[in-house]
Amino acid sequence: MRIARTEHFKRSYKKAPPQIKERVKKALFLLTQDIRHPSLRAKIVDPKRRIWQARVDGGWRLYFQIRGGAYYLLELIPHPH
C-alpha cells in the first residue's frame, strides 16, 4: 500500500517535535508492512467516515483512511489522555 498525505496532515506533521517525526516514519513503515502490527494498535475510530487511528508512541496518534490502494494520512495529534 502506498502513503498519501493530506495538506492538513502535512501541517500537523510540520508542527510536531523532531523525535515524533522520527517515530512517525517508523509507524508508517510498519503500517505499510502490516496494519495489524502490535505497536500500532490500529483501530477504526469513526466507522461512518472510515477513519482509523494508529499509535505513534504513548502520547501521539496518527489518523488515516484506507482508500483504494493507499493510506490517506489525515492528522497527527497528541493523544488526549
C-alpha positions as CSV (number, residue, x, y, z in Angstrom):
1,M,0.0,0.0,0.0
2,R,1.2,3.5,-0.7
3,I,1.0,6.6,1.6
4,A,-0.8,9.8,0.6
5,R,-0.5,12.8,2.8
6,T,-3.3,15.4,3.0
7,E,-2.5,19.1,3.4
8,H,-3.9,19.0,6.9
9,F,-1.6,16.1,7.8
10,K,1.4,17.9,6.3
11,R,0.7,21.0,8.5
12,S,0.3,18.9,11.7
13,Y,3.4,16.9,10.9
14,K,5.4,20.1,10.4
15,K,4.5,21.3,13.9
16,A,5.4,18.0,15.6
17,P,8.7,17.8,17.6
18,P,11.6,16.2,15.8
19,Q,11.6,13.0,17.9
20,I,7.9,12.5,17.0
21,K,8.6,12.9,13.3
22,E,11.1,10.1,13.5
23,R,8.6,7.9,15.3
24,V,6.0,8.7,12.6
25,K,8.4,7.5,9.9
26,K,8.8,4.2,11.8
27,A,5.0,3.9,12.3
28,L,4.4,4.5,8.6
29,F,6.9,1.8,7.7
30,L,5.1,-0.6,10.0
31,L,1.7,0.4,8.6
32,T,2.8,-0.3,5.0
33,Q,4.1,-3.7,6.2
34,D,1.3,-4.9,8.4
35,I,-1.6,-2.8,9.7
36,R,-2.0,-5.3,12.5
37,H,1.5,-4.8,13.9
38,P,1.1,-4.8,17.7
39,S,2.9,-1.5,18.3
40,L,0.5,0.4,16.0
41,R,-2.7,-0.7,17.8
42,A,-4.6,0.4,14.7
43,K,-8.3,0.5,15.0
44,I,-11.3,2.2,13.4
45,V,-12.4,5.2,15.5
46,D,-15.1,6.5,13.2
47,P,-16.8,3.7,11.2
48,K,-19.2,6.0,9.4
49,R,-16.3,8.1,7.9
50,R,-13.9,5.1,7.9
51,I,-11.3,6.9,10.0
52,W,-8.6,4.8,11.6
53,Q,-6.2,5.6,14.4
54,A,-2.7,4.2,14.8
55,R,-0.3,4.7,17.7
56,V,2.9,6.6,17.0
57,D,4.0,6.4,20.7
58,G,2.4,6.7,24.1
59,G,1.4,10.3,23.5
60,W,0.8,10.7,19.8
61,R,-1.7,9.3,17.4
62,L,-2.0,9.2,13.6
63,Y,-5.4,9.3,11.9
64,F,-5.9,7.9,8.4
65,Q,-8.4,6.5,5.9
66,I,-7.9,3.5,3.6
67,R,-9.0,4.3,0.1
68,G,-8.2,2.1,-2.9
69,G,-4.6,1.0,-2.6
70,A,-3.5,3.8,-0.3
71,Y,-3.4,5.1,3.3
72,Y,-4.6,8.7,3.3
73,L,-3.0,10.4,6.3
74,L,-5.4,12.9,7.8
75,E,-3.8,14.2,11.1
76,L,-1.1,13.8,13.6
77,I,-2.0,14.9,17.1
78,P,-1.0,14.4,20.8
79,H,-3.3,11.8,22.4
80,P,-5.8,13.4,24.8
81,H,-5.2,11.3,27.9
